[in-house]
Amino acid sequence: MSAPIRATVEVPADVQFLGVINTCLEQVLQKQTAPVPPALGHDLQLALQETCVNVMVHAYDGMPAGTVTVAFELWPDQLSMVVTDGGRRFDPDLVAPPDLEGGQVHGYGLFLVRALLDDVAYVRDGDVNRWTLLKKLA
């Protein structure tokens, strides 16, 4: 098996830079030998955006400006996206599932990310939050 395609992008933790992250994802997906269906590309973009927005809005809330780094690793059969930041510690187990019957304005992000991807893992390593997002492509 050939080596994976790797790319990394680091941006200020500001939602104005989501377009830079999206462009990097699009460029990585264009390197896939079999075309990625548009719906799958949309799902990947939405899951990555939700993760990054949560970091930008919540992890750094009330803290000095920081950065968000996304490391992409594309294999023929899967895509890994690792999102890291230096914001506050987070415990995904404390996030209640959204009320899908009653509706709500916020609180769908992590639910969507988990629904759109095959594996979502979070770890705190020292002062760094690390989200590993995995999607099988084949």
C-alpha positions in Angstrom: 0.0 0.0 0.0 1.3 3.4 -0.8 2.0 6.1 1.7 -0.9 8.3 2.8 -1.4 11.9 1.6 -0.8 14.3 4.5 -1.5 17.9 4.9 -1.7 20.2 7.9 -3.3 23.6 8.3 -3.0 25.9 11.4 -5.3 28.9 11.7 -6.3 31.5 14.4 -9.2 30.2 16.5 -11.7 32.5 14.7 -14.6 31.3 12.7 -13.5 33.7 9.9 -10.8 31.1 9.1 -13.2 28.2 8.5 -12.9 28.8 4.8 -9.1 28.1 4.9 -9.8 24.7 6.7 -12.5 23.9 4.1 -10.2 24.6 1.2 -7.5 22.4 2.7 -10.1 19.5 3.1 -11.2 20.0 -0.5 -7.7 19.9 -1.8 -6.9 16.7 0.2 -10.0 15.0 -1.1 -9.1 15.9 -4.7 -6.1 13.7 -4.2 -8.2 10.6 -3.7 -7.9 8.1 -6.6 -11.6 7.4 -6.7 -13.8 10.5 -6.7 -15.4 11.3 -3.4 -19.2 11.6 -3.9 -20.4 15.1 -3.3 -22.7 14.0 -0.4 -19.8 12.4 1.4 -17.6 15.5 0.8 -20.4 17.6 2.3 -20.7 15.3 5.4 -16.9 15.5 6.0 -16.9 19.3 5.7 -19.9 19.6 8.1 -18.3 17.3 10.7 -15.0 19.1 10.5 -16.7 22.6 10.6 -18.7 21.6 13.7 -15.7 20.3 15.5 -13.6 23.4 14.7 -16.5 25.9 15.5 -16.9 24.1 18.9 -13.2 24.6 19.6 -13.2 28.2 18.4 -16.3 29.2 20.3 -16.1 27.1 23.5 -12.5 25.9 24.1 -11.2 29.5 23.8 -14.2 31.3 25.4 -12.8 34.0 27.6 -9.2 33.0 26.9 -6.5 34.8 24.9 -6.7 34.0 21.2 -5.2 30.7 20.2 -5.0 28.5 17.2 -6.6 25.4 15.7 -4.6 22.9 13.8 -6.0 20.2 11.5 -3.8 17.4 10.3 -5.3 15.4 7.4 -4.2 11.9 6.5 -5.8 10.4 3.4 -5.5 6.7 2.7 -7.3 5.0 -0.3 -10.0 3.7 2.1 -10.2 6.3 4.8 -9.6 9.9 5.9 -8.3 10.9 9.3 -8.6 14.5 10.5 -6.9 15.4 13.8 -8.0 18.7 15.3 -5.8 20.1 18.0 -6.0 23.2 20.2 -4.7 24.7 23.4 -8.1 25.7 24.8 -10.0 24.5 27.8 -10.3 20.8 28.7 -13.5 19.2 27.4 -15.4 16.1 28.5 -17.6 14.9 25.7 -19.3 12.4 28.0 -21.0 15.4 29.8 -22.7 16.6 26.7 -26.4 15.6 26.7 -27.8 14.4 23.5 -30.0 17.0 21.7 -33.8 16.9 22.2 -34.8 15.9 18.7 -38.5 15.8 19.5 -38.8 19.2 21.3 -36.2 21.0 19.2 -33.5 23.3 20.4 -31.3 26.1 19.0 -27.9 24.8 20.0 -26.3 21.6 21.1 -26.4 19.5 17.9 -22.7 19.8 17.0 -21.2 16.8 18.7 -24.3 14.7 17.9 -23.9 15.6 14.2 -20.2 14.9 14.2 -20.7 11.4 15.7 -23.5 10.7 13.3 -21.6 11.7 10.2 -18.3 9.9 11.0 -17.2 6.4 11.7 -15.1 7.2 14.7 -14.7 10.3 16.9 -12.2 10.3 19.8 -11.2 13.0 22.2 -8.1 13.1 24.4 -6.5 15.7 26.5 -2.7 15.5 26.3 -1.1 17.9 28.7 -2.4 21.3 27.7 -3.6 20.1 24.2 -7.0 18.9 23.2 -7.0 16.4 20.4 -10.0 15.3 18.4 -9.5 12.4 16.0 -12.2 12.2 13.3 -12.2 9.1 11.1 -14.3 8.3 8.0 -14.1 5.2 5.9 -14.1 6.1 2.2 -14.5 2.6 0.7 
